[in-house]
Amino acid sequence: MAVPKSKISNSRRGMRRSHDKLGKPSYVEDKDSGELRRPHHIDLKSGMYRGRQVLAAKE
């Protein structure tokens, strides 16, 4: 059975786990409407994606 030779300190364990945190979701300002939206997503208010009309605009 695998047994660690020495105890891993709380600091070293924390350093290993420092990359596991969740990042904040990024938002970009839409060029046409000025609303915030997720990158590479459709603007649901206007229905535009990369300059093309993809969905019908919401009222």
Backbone as CSV, one residue per row, in Angstrom:
resi,resn,N_x,N_y,N_z,CA_x,CA_y,CA_z,C_x,C_y,C_z
1,MET,0.844,-1.186,0.000,0.000,0.000,0.000,0.886,1.245,0.000
2,ALA,0.521,2.235,-0.781,1.315,3.457,-0.861,1.054,4.336,0.355
3,VAL,2.139,4.642,1.066,2.041,5.481,2.251,3.025,6.640,2.077
4,PRO,2.597,7.886,2.331,3.523,8.997,2.187,4.650,8.921,3.211
5,LYS,5.859,9.291,2.790,7.018,9.220,3.675,6.971,10.302,4.736
6,SER,6.420,11.478,4.366,6.321,12.561,5.342,5.030,13.326,5.108
7,LYS,4.629,14.082,6.146,3.387,14.840,6.064,3.557,16.015,5.094
8,ILE,2.535,16.243,4.285,2.501,17.415,3.415,1.908,18.558,4.240
9,SER,2.631,19.661,4.349,2.168,20.780,5.162,0.951,21.448,4.513
10,ASN,0.233,22.201,5.354,-0.951,22.908,4.846,-0.569,23.892,3.756
11,SER,0.585,24.529,3.894,1.034,25.497,2.891,1.316,24.819,1.557
12,ARG,2.018,23.703,1.592,2.354,23.006,0.344,1.095,22.457,-0.315
13,ARG,0.173,21.943,0.478,-1.087,21.450,-0.069,-1.861,22.591,-0.723
14,GLY,-1.861,23.763,-0.073,-2.555,24.924,-0.627,-1.925,25.402,-1.918
15,MET,-0.596,25.341,-2.002,0.083,25.747,-3.236,-0.289,24.823,-4.391
16,ARG,-0.442,23.547,-4.112,-0.810,22.593,-5.154,-2.241,22.858,-5.632
17,ARG,-3.098,23.253,-4.714,-4.511,23.452,-5.053,-4.807,24.875,-5.535
18,SER,-3.801,25.719,-5.637,-4.059,27.115,-5.976,-4.599,27.273,-7.393
19,HIS,-4.381,26.298,-8.270,-4.858,26.384,-9.647,-6.257,25.809,-9.814
20,ASP,-6.843,25.270,-8.742,-8.154,24.634,-8.841,-9.300,25.612,-8.656
21,LYS,-8.991,26.887,-8.430,-10.056,27.847,-8.159,-10.876,28.126,-9.412
22,LEU,-12.089,28.575,-9.215,-12.959,28.923,-10.329,-12.653,30.339,-10.782
23,GLY,-12.589,30.531,-12.079,-12.346,31.866,-12.609,-13.637,32.640,-12.762
24,LYS,-13.513,33.951,-12.834,-14.697,34.778,-13.035,-15.136,34.664,-14.488
25,PRO,-16.437,34.634,-14.748,-16.884,34.604,-16.145,-16.571,35.935,-16.820
26,SER,-16.097,35.863,-18.053,-15.712,37.084,-18.768,-16.886,37.577,-19.601
27,TYR,-16.968,38.890,-19.721,-18.002,39.529,-20.517,-17.350,40.543,-21.436
28,VAL,-17.921,40.726,-22.605,-17.446,41.742,-23.538,-18.620,42.651,-23.884
29,GLU,-18.307,43.888,-24.240,-19.342,44.824,-24.637,-19.679,44.595,-26.105
30,ASP,-20.960,44.437,-26.402,-21.401,44.215,-27.772,-21.210,45.495,-28.580
31,LYS,-20.694,45.359,-29.805,-20.410,46.529,-30.630,-21.682,47.254,-31.060
32,ASP,-22.734,46.493,-31.353,-23.959,47.100,-31.871,-24.833,47.681,-30.770
33,SER,-25.157,46.854,-29.769,-26.111,47.284,-28.756,-25.460,47.900,-27.530
34,GLY,-24.175,47.640,-27.293,-23.514,48.172,-26.110,-23.781,47.362,-24.855
35,GLU,-24.553,46.280,-24.979,-24.854,45.419,-23.833,-23.683,44.483,-23.572
36,LEU,-23.589,43.994,-22.329,-22.575,43.004,-21.999,-23.076,41.626,-22.381
37,ARG,-22.181,40.822,-22.948,-22.528,39.446,-23.306,-21.287,38.594,-23.177
38,ARG,-21.494,37.272,-23.133,-20.364,36.350,-23.046,-19.677,36.271,-24.403
39,PRO,-18.343,36.127,-24.427,-17.668,35.996,-25.710,-18.080,34.714,-26.428
40,HIS,-18.200,34.760,-27.731,-18.587,33.637,-28.585,-20.011,33.163,-28.304
41,HIS,-20.880,34.049,-27.830,-22.276,33.727,-27.595,-23.154,34.706,-28.375
42,ILE,-24.376,34.288,-28.644,-25.341,35.130,-29.352,-25.832,36.218,-28.411
43,ASP,-26.000,37.430,-28.923,-26.641,38.490,-28.164,-28.142,38.226,-28.211
44,LEU,-28.719,37.803,-27.101,-30.123,37.383,-27.093,-31.076,38.555,-27.309
45,LYS,-30.657,39.759,-26.957,-31.544,40.899,-27.119,-31.753,41.244,-28.589
46,SER,-30.659,41.253,-29.348,-30.781,41.614,-30.767,-30.794,40.392,-31.683
47,GLY,-30.323,39.242,-31.204,-30.297,38.037,-32.022,-29.140,37.992,-33.001
48,MET,-28.125,38.847,-32.812,-26.996,38.921,-33.726,-25.829,38.084,-33.208
49,TYR,-25.073,37.522,-34.140,-23.839,36.828,-33.818,-22.844,37.095,-34.932
50,ARG,-21.735,37.743,-34.613,-20.674,38.071,-35.557,-21.207,38.832,-36.775
51,GLY,-22.098,39.775,-36.527,-22.608,40.628,-37.593,-23.736,40.027,-38.409
52,ARG,-24.200,38.829,-38.064,-25.298,38.198,-38.808,-26.507,38.050,-37.905
53,GLN,-27.687,38.138,-38.486,-28.932,37.924,-37.739,-29.165,36.421,-37.636
54,VAL,-29.114,35.882,-36.408,-29.249,34.439,-36.209,-30.626,34.103,-35.639
55,LEU,-31.087,34.894,-34.685,-32.395,34.689,-34.072,-33.263,35.931,-34.293
56,ALA,-34.556,35.750,-34.110,-35.452,36.892,-34.156,-35.216,37.743,-32.912
57,ALA,-35.198,39.069,-33.073,-34.922,39.967,-31.951,-36.041,39.906,-30.934
58,LYS,-35.662,39.987,-29.656,-36.665,40.010,-28.564,-37.259,41.395,-28.465
59,GLU,-38.511,41.439,-28.116,-39.199,42.741,-27.942,-38.929,43.290,-26.579
